[in-house]
């Protein structure tokens, strides 16, 4: 799998980290999983991190299609951060941001995780696996 979800229960931030090779299929699978996790965890913010991606083969058409989908996190005031260090991924994510601006007005595309944490007002969030996040949430 080219992506992994994690959750910071203290700050209620859902993070997805992509790695290796990313193509259209992985982005669609990510979107479907994100919708389910947002519904069950109700995060206050989201971050998608492409820092560990070696090969990005998503097409501009698929990026535009994803931008037209309803947001996985439906509340528009909640911040979303995309970490895209490489020029090619950064360009594609900026295109996504422009295409999705009407439904995701609080979307930020940045070059580093540190920039993303600053936007979210965090120093060092603590992410756990989704299974651990569900256990913590159900024990409250």
ChimeraX attribute file (.defattr): number of C-alpha atoms within 10 A of each C-alpha:
attribute: neighborCount
match mode: 1-to-1
recipient: residues
	/A:1	11
	/A:2	17
	/A:3	20
	/A:4	15
	/A:5	19
	/A:6	20
	/A:7	25
	/A:8	19
	/A:9	20
	/A:10	10
	/A:11	15
	/A:12	17
	/A:13	23
	/A:14	26
	/A:15	24
	/A:16	18
	/A:17	17
	/A:18	22
	/A:19	18
	/A:20	14
	/A:21	16
	/A:22	19
	/A:23	14
	/A:24	17
	/A:25	13
	/A:26	16
	/A:27	18
	/A:28	15
	/A:29	13
	/A:30	19
	/A:31	16
	/A:32	12
	/A:33	14
	/A:34	20
	/A:35	15
	/A:36	13
	/A:37	20
	/A:38	18
	/A:39	13
	/A:40	11
	/A:41	17
	/A:42	15
	/A:43	20
	/A:44	17
	/A:45	21
	/A:46	24
	/A:47	24
	/A:48	21
	/A:49	24
	/A:50	26
	/A:51	19
	/A:52	16
	/A:53	19
	/A:54	13
	/A:55	13
	/A:56	17
	/A:57	13
	/A:58	17
	/A:59	12
	/A:60	14
	/A:61	10
	/A:62	16
	/A:63	20
	/A:64	17
	/A:65	14
	/A:66	18
	/A:67	21
	/A:68	15
	/A:69	11
	/A:70	12
	/A:71	16
	/A:72	18
	/A:73	22
	/A:74	14
	/A:75	14
	/A:76	15
	/A:77	14
	/A:78	16
	/A:79	20
	/A:80	24
	/A:81	22
	/A:82	26
	/A:83	23
	/A:84	24
	/A:85	18
	/A:86	16
	/A:87	10
	/A:88	13
	/A:89	21
	/A:90	18
	/A:91	13
	/A:92	18
	/A:93	22
	/A:94	18
	/A:95	17
	/A:96	21
	/A:97	22
	/A:98	15
	/A:99	17
	/A:100	21
	/A:101	15
	/A:102	12
	/A:103	18
	/A:104	23
	/A:105	15
	/A:106	16
	/A:107	22
	/A:108	18
	/A:109	22
	/A:110	19
	/A:111	18
	/A:112	16
	/A:113	19
	/A:114	14
	/A:115	16
	/A:116	23
	/A:117	15
	/A:118	11
	/A:119	14
	/A:120	19
	/A:121	10
	/A:122	12
	/A:123	10
	/A:124	9
	/A:125	15
	/A:126	12
	/A:127	19
	/A:128	16
	/A:129	12
	/A:130	19
	/A:131	11
	/A:132	15
	/A:133	20
	/A:134	16
	/A:135	10
	/A:136	11
	/A:137	12
	/A:138	8
	/A:139	7
	/A:140	5
